[in-house]
Amino acid sequence: MFGLTLISLTLIEYDFMRSLGWRPLQVIDWPSGLALGPYGIWMTVMFILSGVLMAIFALGLRTALGNKTAARMGTLGLLLAGFALAGLAFPTDPTFRTYPKTWHGLLHDLFYVLLGISLLTSMFALGRAFQVDPRWKGYGLYTYVTAALVLPSFAMKGVAFYLFLGAVLTWGFVVASKLLRLSNQIDD
């Protein structure tokens, strides 16, 4: 849902994003800048909805993984990441502007940093939680590899950000699918 919204809004607001300085190979003001465009309300709603869904996902994982330290830390980090993702609904400031940073732009930037830190630390803790739970065999290594892809994207920007986004969205889908399969086994 998040990925589909990004792709759709990027195509619909292509000219607007170009006016902000975004180019497909230069990730300036993307995806946050989509919320500033003529259909920006959809991006704002998606930030909030995705954050709430991530928090619910974290609570589901918490129930499935039990009370071990790594599981508690990982799901708490994921819960914070959901909160931070919802916080991206505060409008960003364009990179190229003629006015000083706004309070909502500063909040947006703060939530972005919180999202990165909480998601990354969550993934390392969840990687450990998956390793020690036989029901999640192989998911620990997969989570560590995904986290390793995430780490450099914060420094490199550009095309690496697309890699980060794709890796994290795929990881979330794969882990949520496993969680759903586990919950269906319990129901049977």
Secondary structure, DSSP 4 states (H G I P E B T S, - for coil): -HHHHHHHHHHHTHHHHHHTT-BTTB-SSTTGGGGGSTTHHHHHHHHHHHHHHHHHHHHHHHHHH-S-HHHHHHHHHHHHHHHHHHHTTSPPPPSS-SSPPPHHHHHHHHHHHHHHHHHHHHHHHHHHHHHH-GGGTTHHHHHHHHHHHHHHHHHH-THHHHHHHHHHHHHHHHHHHHHHHHHHHHH-
